[in-house]
Amino acid sequence: MMKKENKMSNEDEKLIILDDEKKILLDHDYDGIRELNHPLPKWWLVTFYITIIFAAYYYVHHTFLGAKSLDQEYQEHVAQIEAAQAEWQKKHGGFNWDKYNAYIATPEAKKLGAKRYKRKCKACHAKDGGGGVGPNLTDDYWIHGSGDAEMVYNIINQGVVDKGMQAWKGVLSEEEILAVTAHVVNLRGTTPSEPKEPQGELVE
């Protein structure tokens, strides 16, 4: 004996609507399914409207009123930092070409530069500057900058910590650093006995 299948749609069900749902009940009906229109929280709507107002202001401000772009603001900040660094170096002692050129012209500068290089720099860069643990100082390839006197001075002065080179400021005097700088600059273009392979960028 087969059982009669009980078929019943949503329309056959008695629709129960609570009192607090009557105001948010929508008119349409999908096979007996009714939809409630729950409003968004007021705080969410206020936040949404604020974002629309801000977006309109931002667009007008940056498109028509000449507001600075993020790139322009970045460049200004970089310029301010560089100016502050230059001022700091001016007050606390940085590289000075006039001072450098005047000192290396003295008789003791060349002798002092060779002596301090041999004592402090030979272990990493070799006696003739050909390089070892440190880079070759005689070729036209430089890891940091252009290889001019100012760059060499700053590297000696501040060191390169991530490469294992200590800062010599405070260890060597200002005259010693200037003398070693001149010695390193003069090594460029010489022929070492066992030159290390080029490192860094070619500087012509």
Secondary structure, DSSP 8 states (H G I E B T S, - for coil): ---------GGGS-----GGGGGGEEEEEETTEEEE-----HHHHHHHHHHHHHHHHHHHHHHTS----HHHHHHHHHHHHHHHHHHHHHHH----HHHHHHHHTSHHHHHHHHHHHHHHTHHHH-TTS--SSS--SSSSEESSTT--HHHHHHHHHH-BGGGTB---BTTB-HHHHHHHHHHHHHHTT---SS-----SEE--
